[in-house]
Amino acid sequence: MEIEYTVSQDGLNIETFPKGVLDLPKTLEYFDRLQNDSKIKPGAIEIVYFKNVTDFKISFSESKEIPKSYQSLKEIQKIIKTVFVCETDLAYGIGRMLQTFHEQANPNHKVTVVRSEKEIESVQRTDSVQ
């Protein structure tokens, strides 16, 4: 199953909903679709909800490739931030690993990992103050 996403009317929020087993081919296909989506506006924030992911079939080396592949998408679409919503320990661990790889590959792209949807608003509010 592909990764589903929605773009807000103003084009500044991308809500992403991976389901089932998440792997590298699904992730790269998702990046391709985002890269070509004209509804996304510069300054958009991507929120990825891992709630419905049953397993992560991504190796360590593939995890390092995800931020590198994301680089051109970020530059084309001007996405300024990604928030991973990770309610399980496994998702949280994967989210933190991806956050670290993004910090290395895309130091100007902010990645935040939160444990619940309730934290999203406070993260967005904090960023708008800075």
CNS distance restraints for C-alpha pairs under 8 A (distance, minus, plus):
assign (resid   1 and name CA) (resid  19 and name CA) 7.13 0.50 0.50
assign (resid   1 and name CA) (resid  20 and name CA) 7.40 0.50 0.50
assign (resid   1 and name CA) (resid  26 and name CA) 7.95 0.50 0.50
assign (resid   2 and name CA) (resid  18 and name CA) 7.32 0.50 0.50
assign (resid   2 and name CA) (resid  19 and name CA) 7.82 0.50 0.50
assign (resid   2 and name CA) (resid  26 and name CA) 6.04 0.50 0.50
assign (resid   2 and name CA) (resid  29 and name CA) 7.92 0.50 0.50
assign (resid   2 and name CA) (resid  30 and name CA) 7.38 0.50 0.50
assign (resid   3 and name CA) (resid  16 and name CA) 7.14 0.50 0.50
assign (resid   3 and name CA) (resid  17 and name CA) 5.98 0.50 0.50
assign (resid   3 and name CA) (resid  18 and name CA) 4.52 0.50 0.50
assign (resid   3 and name CA) (resid  19 and name CA) 6.69 0.50 0.50
assign (resid   3 and name CA) (resid  26 and name CA) 6.72 0.50 0.50
assign (resid   3 and name CA) (resid  27 and name CA) 7.37 0.50 0.50
assign (resid   3 and name CA) (resid  30 and name CA) 6.12 0.50 0.50
assign (resid   4 and name CA) (resid  16 and name CA) 5.97 0.50 0.50
assign (resid   4 and name CA) (resid  17 and name CA) 5.18 0.50 0.50
assign (resid   4 and name CA) (resid  18 and name CA) 6.22 0.50 0.50
assign (resid   5 and name CA) (resid  14 and name CA) 6.72 0.50 0.50
assign (resid   5 and name CA) (resid  15 and name CA) 5.42 0.50 0.50
assign (resid   5 and name CA) (resid  16 and name CA) 4.21 0.50 0.50
assign (resid   5 and name CA) (resid  17 and name CA) 5.80 0.50 0.50
assign (resid   6 and name CA) (resid  14 and name CA) 5.72 0.50 0.50
assign (resid   6 and name CA) (resid  15 and name CA) 5.31 0.50 0.50
assign (resid   6 and name CA) (resid  16 and name CA) 6.63 0.50 0.50
assign (resid   7 and name CA) (resid  11 and name CA) 5.75 0.50 0.50
assign (resid   7 and name CA) (resid  12 and name CA) 7.33 0.50 0.50
assign (resid   7 and name CA) (resid  13 and name CA) 5.75 0.50 0.50
assign (resid   7 and name CA) (resid  14 and name CA) 4.60 0.50 0.50
assign (resid   7 and name CA) (resid  15 and name CA) 6.50 0.50 0.50
assign (resid   7 and name CA) (resid  39 and name CA) 6.80 0.50 0.50
assign (resid   7 and name CA) (resid  40 and name CA) 6.69 0.50 0.50
assign (resid   8 and name CA) (resid  12 and name CA) 6.33 0.50 0.50
assign (resid   8 and name CA) (resid  13 and name CA) 5.29 0.50 0.50
assign (resid   8 and name CA) (resid  14 and name CA) 6.54 0.50 0.50
assign (resid  10 and name CA) (resid  41 and name CA) 7.60 0.50 0.50
assign (resid  11 and name CA) (resid  39 and name CA) 5.50 0.50 0.50
assign (resid  11 and name CA) (resid  40 and name CA) 4.53 0.50 0.50
assign (resid  11 and name CA) (resid  41 and name CA) 4.88 0.50 0.50
assign (resid  11 and name CA) (resid  44 and name CA) 6.70 0.50 0.50
assign (resid  12 and name CA) (resid  40 and name CA) 6.46 0.50 0.50
assign (resid  12 and name CA) (resid  41 and name CA) 5.74 0.50 0.50
assign (resid  12 and name CA) (resid  42 and name CA) 7.30 0.50 0.50
assign (resid  12 and name CA) (resid  43 and name CA) 6.30 0.50 0.50
assign (resid  12 and name CA) (resid  44 and name CA) 3.91 0.50 0.50
assign (resid  12 and name CA) (resid  45 and name CA) 6.07 0.50 0.50
assign (resid  13 and name CA) (resid  40 and name CA) 7.94 0.50 0.50
assign (resid  13 and name CA) (resid  44 and name CA) 5.41 0.50 0.50
assign (resid  13 and name CA) (resid  45 and name CA) 5.05 0.50 0.50
assign (resid  13 and name CA) (resid  46 and name CA) 6.00 0.50 0.50
assign (resid  13 and name CA) (resid  47 and name CA) 7.46 0.50 0.50
assign (resid  14 and name CA) (resid  40 and name CA) 7.71 0.50 0.50
assign (resid  14 and name CA) (resid  44 and name CA) 7.01 0.50 0.50
assign (resid  14 and name CA) (resid  45 and name CA) 6.13 0.50 0.50
assign (resid  14 and name CA) (resid  46 and name CA) 4.59 0.50 0.50
assign (resid  14 and name CA) (resid  47 and name CA) 6.04 0.50 0.50
assign (resid  15 and name CA) (resid  46 and name CA) 6.05 0.50 0.50
assign (resid  15 and name CA) (resid  47 and name CA) 4.91 0.50 0.50
assign (resid  15 and name CA) (resid  48 and name CA) 6.10 0.50 0.50
assign (resid  15 and name CA) (resid  49 and name CA) 7.57 0.50 0.50
assign (resid  16 and name CA) (resid  46 and name CA) 7.23 0.50 0.50
assign (resid  16 and name CA) (resid  47 and name CA) 5.96 0.50 0.50
assign (resid  16 and name CA) (resid  48 and name CA) 4.60 0.50 0.50
assign (resid  16 and name CA) (resid  49 and name CA) 6.07 0.50 0.50
assign (resid  17 and name CA) (resid  48 and name CA) 6.21 0.50 0.50
assign (resid  17 and name CA) (resid  49 and name CA) 5.39 0.50 0.50
assign (resid  17 and name CA) (resid  50 and name CA) 6.83 0.50 0.50
assign (resid  17 and name CA) (resid  52 and name CA) 7.44 0.50 0.50
assign (resid  18 and name CA) (resid  22 and name CA) 6.89 0.50 0.50
assign (resid  18 and name CA) (resid  48 and name CA) 7.69 0.50 0.50
assign (resid  18 and name CA) (resid  49 and name CA) 7.02 0.50 0.50
assign (resid  18 and name CA) (resid  50 and name CA) 6.32 0.50 0.50
assign (resid  18 and name CA) (resid  52 and name CA) 6.59 0.50 0.50
assign (resid  18 and name CA) (resid  53 and name CA) 6.10 0.50 0.50
assign (resid  19 and name CA) (resid  50 and name CA) 7.63 0.50 0.50
assign (resid  19 and name CA) (resid  51 and name CA) 7.97 0.50 0.50
assign (resid  19 and name CA) (resid  52 and name CA) 4.82 0.50 0.50
assign (resid  19 and name CA) (resid  53 and name CA) 4.60 0.50 0.50
assign (resid  19 and name CA) (resid  54 and name CA) 7.07 0.50 0.50
assign (resid  20 and name CA) (resid  52 and name CA) 6.37 0.50 0.50
assign (resid  20 and name CA) (resid  53 and name CA) 4.69 0.50 0.50
assign (resid  20 and name CA) (resid  54 and name CA) 4.86 0.50 0.50
assign (resid  20 and name CA) (resid  55 and name CA) 6.61 0.50 0.50
assign (resid  21 and name CA) (resid  53 and name CA) 5.95 0.50 0.50
assign (resid  21 and name CA) (resid  54 and name CA) 5.58 0.50 0.50
assign (resid  21 and name CA) (resid  55 and name CA) 4.74 0.50 0.50
assign (resid  21 and name CA) (resid  56 and name CA) 5.67 0.50 0.50
assign (resid  21 and name CA) (resid  57 and name CA) 6.44 0.50 0.50
assign (resid  22 and name CA) (resid  26 and name CA) 6.73 0.50 0.50
assign (resid  22 and name CA) (resid  27 and name CA) 7.36 0.50 0.50
assign (resid  22 and name CA) (resid  53 and name CA) 6.56 0.50 0.50
assign (resid  22 and name CA) (resid  54 and name CA) 7.91 0.50 0.50
assign (resid  22 and name CA) (resid  55 and name CA) 6.34 0.50 0.50
assign (resid  22 and name CA) (resid  56 and name CA) 4.90 0.50 0.50
assign (resid  22 and name CA) (resid  57 and name CA) 5.79 0.50 0.50
assign (resid  22 and name CA) (resid  58 and name CA) 7.31 0.50 0.50
assign (resid  23 and name CA) (resid  27 and name CA) 6.34 0.50 0.50
assign (resid  23 and name CA) (resid  56 and name CA) 6.25 0.50 0.50
assign (resid  23 and name CA) (resid  57 and name CA) 4.81 0.50 0.50
assign (resid  23 and name CA) (resid  58 and name CA) 5.24 0.50 0.50
assign (resid  24 and name CA) (resid  28 and name CA) 6.12 0.50 0.50
assign (resid  24 and name CA) (resid  57 and name CA) 7.61 0.50 0.50
assign (resid  24 and name CA) (resid  58 and name CA) 6.08 0.50 0.50
assign (resid  24 and name CA) (resid  62 and name CA) 6.67 0.50 0.50
assign (resid  24 and name CA) (resid  66 and name CA) 7.58 0.50 0.50
assign (resid  25 and name CA) (resid  29 and name CA) 6.12 0.50 0.50
assign (resid  26 and name CA) (resid  30 and name CA) 6.17 0.50 0.50
assign (resid  27 and name CA) (resid  31 and name CA) 6.34 0.50 0.50
assign (resid  27 and name CA) (resid  66 and name CA) 7.77 0.50 0.50
assign (resid  28 and name CA) (resid  32 and name CA) 6.33 0.50 0.50
assign (resid  28 and name CA) (resid  66 and name CA) 7.68 0.50 0.50
assign (resid  28 and name CA) (resid  69 and name CA) 7.36 0.50 0.50
assign (resid  29 and name CA) (resid  33 and name CA) 6.42 0.50 0.50
assign (resid  30 and name CA) (resid  34 and name CA) 6.25 0.50 0.50
assign (resid  31 and name CA) (resid  35 and name CA) 6.02 0.50 0.50
assign (resid  31 and name CA) (resid  69 and name CA) 7.92 0.50 0.50
assign (resid  31 and name CA) (resid  70 and name CA) 6.83 0.50 0.50
assign (resid  31 and name CA) (resid  73 and name CA) 6.65 0.50 0.50
assign (resid  32 and name CA) (resid  36 and name CA) 6.50 0.50 0.50
assign (resid  32 and name CA) (resid  73 and name CA) 7.76 0.50 0.50
assign (resid  33 and name CA) (resid  37 and name CA) 6.25 0.50 0.50
assign (resid  34 and name CA) (resid  40 and name CA) 7.93 0.50 0.50
assign (resid  34 and name CA) (resid  73 and name CA) 7.31 0.50 0.50
assign (resid  35 and name CA) (resid  73 and name CA) 5.18 0.50 0.50
assign (resid  35 and name CA) (resid  76 and name CA) 6.75 0.50 0.50
assign (resid  35 and name CA) (resid  77 and name CA) 6.38 0.50 0.50
assign (resid  40 and name CA) (resid  44 and name CA) 6.79 0.50 0.50
assign (resid  40 and name CA) (resid  77 and name CA) 6.69 0.50 0.50
assign (resid  41 and name CA) (resid  77 and name CA) 6.79 0.50 0.50
assign (resid  41 and name CA) (resid  78 and name CA) 7.38 0.50 0.50
assign (resid  42 and name CA) (resid  77 and name CA) 5.96 0.50 0.50
assign (resid  42 and name CA) (resid  78 and name CA) 4.60 0.50 0.50
assign (resid  42 and name CA) (resid  79 and name CA) 6.23 0.50 0.50
assign (resid  42 and name CA) (resid  80 and name CA) 7.93 0.50 0.50
assign (resid  43 and name CA) (resid  78 and name CA) 5.69 0.50 0.50
assign (resid  43 and name CA) (resid  79 and name CA) 5.37 0.50 0.50
assign (resid  43 and name CA) (resid  80 and name CA) 5.35 0.50 0.50
assign (resid  44 and name CA) (resid  77 and name CA) 8.00 0.50 0.50
assign (resid  44 and name CA) (resid  78 and name CA) 6.90 0.50 0.50
assign (resid  44 and name CA) (resid  79 and name CA) 4.74 0.50 0.50
assign (resid  44 and name CA) (resid  80 and name CA) 5.96 0.50 0.50
assign (resid  44 and name CA) (resid  81 and name CA) 7.23 0.50 0.50
assign (resid  45 and name CA) (resid  79 and name CA) 5.88 0.50 0.50
assign (resid  45 and name CA) (resid  80 and name CA) 5.90 0.50 0.50
assign (resid  45 and name CA) (resid  81 and name CA) 4.92 0.50 0.50
assign (resid  45 and name CA) (resid  82 and name CA) 5.88 0.50 0.50
assign (resid  45 and name CA) (resid  83 and name CA) 7.68 0.50 0.50
assign (resid  46 and name CA) (resid  79 and name CA) 7.15 0.50 0.50
assign (resid  46 and name CA) (resid  81 and name CA) 6.18 0.50 0.50
assign (resid  46 and name CA) (resid  82 and name CA) 4.64 0.50 0.50
assign (resid  46 and name CA) (resid  83 and name CA) 6.21 0.50 0.50
assign (resid  47 and name CA) (resid  82 and name CA) 5.76 0.50 0.50
assign (resid  47 and name CA) (resid  83 and name CA) 4.69 0.50 0.50
assign (resid  47 and name CA) (resid  84 and name CA) 6.05 0.50 0.50
assign (resid  47 and name CA) (resid  85 and name CA) 7.25 0.50 0.50
assign (resid  48 and name CA) (resid  82 and name CA) 7.39 0.50 0.50
assign (resid  48 and name CA) (resid  83 and name CA) 6.10 0.50 0.50
assign (resid  48 and name CA) (resid  84 and name CA) 4.89 0.50 0.50
assign (resid  48 and name CA) (resid  85 and name CA) 5.99 0.50 0.50
assign (resid  49 and name CA) (resid  84 and name CA) 6.27 0.50 0.50
assign (resid  49 and name CA) (resid  85 and name CA) 4.88 0.50 0.50
assign (resid  49 and name CA) (resid  86 and name CA) 6.85 0.50 0.50
assign (resid  50 and name CA) (resid  84 and name CA) 7.29 0.50 0.50
assign (resid  50 and name CA) (resid  85 and name CA) 6.04 0.50 0.50
assign (resid  50 and name CA) (resid  86 and name CA) 5.62 0.50 0.50
assign (resid  50 and name CA) (resid  87 and name CA) 7.36 0.50 0.50
assign (resid  50 and name CA) (resid  91 and name CA) 6.52 0.50 0.50
assign (resid  51 and name CA) (resid  85 and name CA) 7.58 0.50 0.50
assign (resid  51 and name CA) (resid  86 and name CA) 6.82 0.50 0.50
assign (resid  51 and name CA) (resid  87 and name CA) 6.42 0.50 0.50
assign (resid  51 and name CA) (resid  88 and name CA) 7.81 0.50 0.50
assign (resid  58 and name CA) (resid  62 and name CA) 5.87 0.50 0.50
assign (resid  58 and name CA) (resid  63 and name CA) 6.23 0.50 0.50
assign (resid  59 and name CA) (resid  63 and name CA) 6.10 0.50 0.50
assign (resid  60 and name CA) (resid  64 and name CA) 6.54 0.50 0.50
assign (resid  61 and name CA) (resid  65 and name CA) 6.59 0.50 0.50
assign (resid  62 and name CA) (resid  66 and name CA) 6.53 0.50 0.50
assign (resid  63 and name CA) (resid  67 and name CA) 7.67 0.50 0.50
assign (resid  63 and name CA) (resid  97 and name CA) 7.80 0.50 0.50
assign (resid  63 and name CA) (resid  98 and name CA) 6.58 0.50 0.50
assign (resid  63 and name CA) (resid 101 and name CA) 7.67 0.50 0.50
assign (resid  64 and name CA) (resid  68 and name CA) 7.22 0.50 0.50
assign (resid  64 and name CA) (resid  98 and name CA) 7.49 0.50 0.50
assign (resid  64 and name CA) (resid 101 and name CA) 5.86 0.50 0.50
assign (resid  65 and name CA) (resid  69 and name CA) 6.14 0.50 0.50
assign (resid  66 and name CA) (resid  70 and name CA) 6.11 0.50 0.50
assign (resid  66 and name CA) (resid  98 and name CA) 7.86 0.50 0.50
assign (resid  67 and name CA) (resid  71 and name CA) 6.33 0.50 0.50
assign (resid  67 and name CA) (resid  98 and name CA) 7.38 0.50 0.50
assign (resid  67 and name CA) (resid 101 and name CA) 6.35 0.50 0.50
assign (resid  67 and name CA) (resid 102 and name CA) 5.16 0.50 0.50
assign (resid  67 and name CA) (resid 105 and name CA) 6.12 0.50 0.50
assign (resid  67 and name CA) (resid 106 and name CA) 6.96 0.50 0.50
assign (resid  68 and name CA) (resid 102 and name CA) 7.89 0.50 0.50
assign (resid  68 and name CA) (resid 105 and name CA) 6.02 0.50 0.50
assign (resid  68 and name CA) (resid 106 and name CA) 7.62 0.50 0.50
assign (resid  69 and name CA) (resid  73 and name CA) 7.55 0.50 0.50
assign (resid  70 and name CA) (resid  74 and name CA) 6.09 0.50 0.50
assign (resid  71 and name CA) (resid  75 and name CA) 6.30 0.50 0.50
assign (resid  71 and name CA) (resid 105 and name CA) 7.85 0.50 0.50
assign (resid  71 and name CA) (resid 106 and name CA) 6.68 0.50 0.50
assign (resid  72 and name CA) (resid  76 and name CA) 6.07 0.50 0.50
assign (resid  73 and name CA) (resid  77 and name CA) 5.91 0.50 0.50
assign (resid  73 and name CA) (resid  78 and name CA) 7.81 0.50 0.50
assign (resid  73 and name CA) (resid  79 and name CA) 7.96 0.50 0.50
assign (resid  74 and name CA) (resid  78 and name CA) 5.20 0.50 0.50
assign (resid  74 and name CA) (resid  79 and name CA) 5.13 0.50 0.50
assign (resid  74 and name CA) (resid  80 and name CA) 7.46 0.50 0.50
assign (resid  74 and name CA) (resid 109 and name CA) 7.98 0.50 0.50
assign (resid  75 and name CA) (resid  79 and name CA) 7.41 0.50 0.50
assign (resid  80 and name CA) (resid 109 and name CA) 5.95 0.50 0.50
assign (resid  80 and name CA) (resid 110 and name CA) 6.72 0.50 0.50
assign (resid  81 and name CA) (resid 109 and name CA) 5.87 0.50 0.50
assign (resid  81 and name CA) (resid 110 and name CA) 4.82 0.50 0.50
assign (resid  81 and name CA) (resid 111 and name CA) 5.82 0.50 0.50
assign (resid  81 and name CA) (resid 112 and name CA) 7.89 0.50 0.50
assign (resid  82 and name CA) (resid 109 and name CA) 7.78 0.50 0.50
assign (resid  82 and name CA) (resid 110 and name CA) 6.42 0.50 0.50
assign (resid  82 and name CA) (resid 111 and name CA) 4.82 0.50 0.50
assign (resid  82 and name CA) (resid 112 and name CA) 6.40 0.50 0.50
assign (resid  83 and name CA) (resid 111 and name CA) 5.78 0.50 0.50
assign (resid  83 and name CA) (resid 112 and name CA) 4.80 0.50 0.50
assign (resid  83 and name CA) (resid 113 and name CA) 5.78 0.50 0.50
assign (resid  83 and name CA) (resid 114 and name CA) 7.23 0.50 0.50
assign (resid  83 and name CA) (resid 120 and name CA) 7.66 0.50 0.50
assign (resid  84 and name CA) (resid  95 and name CA) 6.18 0.50 0.50
assign (resid  84 and name CA) (resid 111 and name CA) 7.59 0.50 0.50
assign (resid  84 and name CA) (resid 112 and name CA) 6.27 0.50 0.50
assign (resid  84 and name CA) (resid 113 and name CA) 4.78 0.50 0.50
assign (resid  84 and name CA) (resid 114 and name CA) 6.20 0.50 0.50
assign (resid  85 and name CA) (resid  92 and name CA) 7.94 0.50 0.50
assign (resid  85 and name CA) (resid 113 and name CA) 6.18 0.50 0.50
assign (resid  85 and name CA) (resid 114 and name CA) 5.09 0.50 0.50
assign (resid  85 and name CA) (resid 115 and name CA) 5.77 0.50 0.50
assign (resid  85 and name CA) (resid 116 and name CA) 5.91 0.50 0.50
assign (resid  85 and name CA) (resid 117 and name CA) 6.49 0.50 0.50
assign (resid  85 and name CA) (resid 120 and name CA) 7.95 0.50 0.50
assign (resid  86 and name CA) (resid  91 and name CA) 5.00 0.50 0.50
assign (resid  86 and name CA) (resid  92 and name CA) 4.79 0.50 0.50
assign (resid  86 and name CA) (resid  95 and name CA) 6.90 0.50 0.50
assign (resid  86 and name CA) (resid 113 and name CA) 6.94 0.50 0.50
assign (resid  86 and name CA) (resid 114 and name CA) 6.04 0.50 0.50
assign (resid  86 and name CA) (resid 115 and name CA) 4.94 0.50 0.50
assign (resid  86 and name CA) (resid 116 and name CA) 6.65 0.50 0.50
assign (resid  87 and name CA) (resid  91 and name CA) 6.70 0.50 0.50
assign (resid  87 and name CA) (resid  92 and name CA) 6.78 0.50 0.50
assign (resid  87 and name CA) (resid 114 and name CA) 7.93 0.50 0.50
assign (resid  87 and name CA) (resid 115 and name CA) 4.90 0.50 0.50
assign (resid  87 and name CA) (resid 116 and name CA) 5.80 0.50 0.50
assign (resid  88 and name CA) (resid  92 and name CA) 6.07 0.50 0.50
assign (resid  88 and name CA) (resid 115 and name CA) 7.74 0.50 0.50
assign (resid  89 and name CA) (resid  93 and name CA) 6.12 0.50 0.50
assign (resid  90 and name CA) (resid  94 and name CA) 6.28 0.50 0.50
assign (resid  91 and name CA) (resid  95 and name CA) 5.94 0.50 0.50
assign (resid  92 and name CA) (resid  96 and name CA) 6.11 0.50 0.50
assign (resid  92 and name CA) (resid 113 and name CA) 7.24 0.50 0.50
assign (resid  92 and name CA) (resid 114 and name CA) 7.84 0.50 0.50
assign (resid  92 and name CA) (resid 115 and name CA) 7.14 0.50 0.50
assign (resid  93 and name CA) (resid  97 and name CA) 6.20 0.50 0.50
assign (resid  94 and name CA) (resid  98 and name CA) 6.15 0.50 0.50
assign (resid  95 and name CA) (resid  99 and name CA) 6.03 0.50 0.50
assign (resid  95 and name CA) (resid 113 and name CA) 6.15 0.50 0.50
assign (resid  96 and name CA) (resid 100 and name CA) 6.22 0.50 0.50
assign (resid  96 and name CA) (resid 113 and name CA) 6.53 0.50 0.50
assign (resid  97 and name CA) (resid 101 and name CA) 6.36 0.50 0.50
assign (resid  98 and name CA) (resid 102 and name CA) 6.06 0.50 0.50
assign (resid  99 and name CA) (resid 103 and name CA) 6.23 0.50 0.50
assign (resid  99 and name CA) (resid 111 and name CA) 5.63 0.50 0.50
assign (resid  99 and name CA) (resid 112 and name CA) 7.04 0.50 0.50
assign (resid  99 and name CA) (resid 113 and name CA) 7.43 0.50 0.50
assign (resid 100 and name CA) (resid 104 and name CA) 6.48 0.50 0.50
assign (resid 101 and name CA) (resid 105 and name CA) 6.10 0.50 0.50
assign (resid 102 and name CA) (resid 106 and name CA) 5.08 0.50 0.50
assign (resid 102 and name CA) (resid 107 and name CA) 6.66 0.50 0.50
assign (resid 102 and name CA) (resid 109 and name CA) 7.21 0.50 0.50
assign (resid 102 and name CA) (resid 111 and name CA) 7.22 0.50 0.50
assign (resid 103 and name CA) (resid 107 and name CA) 4.60 0.50 0.50
assign (resid 103 and name CA) (resid 108 and name CA) 7.71 0.50 0.50
assign (resid 103 and name CA) (resid 109 and name CA) 7.37 0.50 0.50
assign (resid 103 and name CA) (resid 110 and name CA) 7.69 0.50 0.50
assign (resid 103 and name CA) (resid 111 and name CA) 7.81 0.50 0.50
assign (resid 114 and name CA) (resid 119 and name CA) 6.28 0.50 0.50
assign (resid 114 and name CA) (resid 120 and name CA) 7.20 0.50 0.50
assign (resid 115 and name CA) (resid 119 and name CA) 7.22 0.50 0.50
assign (resid 116 and name CA) (resid 120 and name CA) 7.40 0.50 0.50
assign (resid 117 and name CA) (resid 121 and name CA) 7.97 0.50 0.50
assign (resid 118 and name CA) (resid 122 and name CA) 7.78 0.50 0.50
assign (resid 119 and name CA) (resid 123 and name CA) 6.26 0.50 0.50
assign (resid 120 and name CA) (resid 124 and name CA) 6.21 0.50 0.50
assign (resid 121 and name CA) (resid 125 and name CA) 6.02 0.50 0.50
assign (resid 122 and name CA) (resid 126 and name CA) 6.01 0.50 0.50
assign (resid 123 and name CA) (resid 127 and name CA) 6.30 0.50 0.50
assign (resid 124 and name CA) (resid 128 and name CA) 6.33 0.50 0.50
assign (resid 125 and name CA) (resid 129 and name CA) 6.48 0.50 0.50
assign (resid 126 and name CA) (resid 130 and name CA) 6.65 0.50 0.50
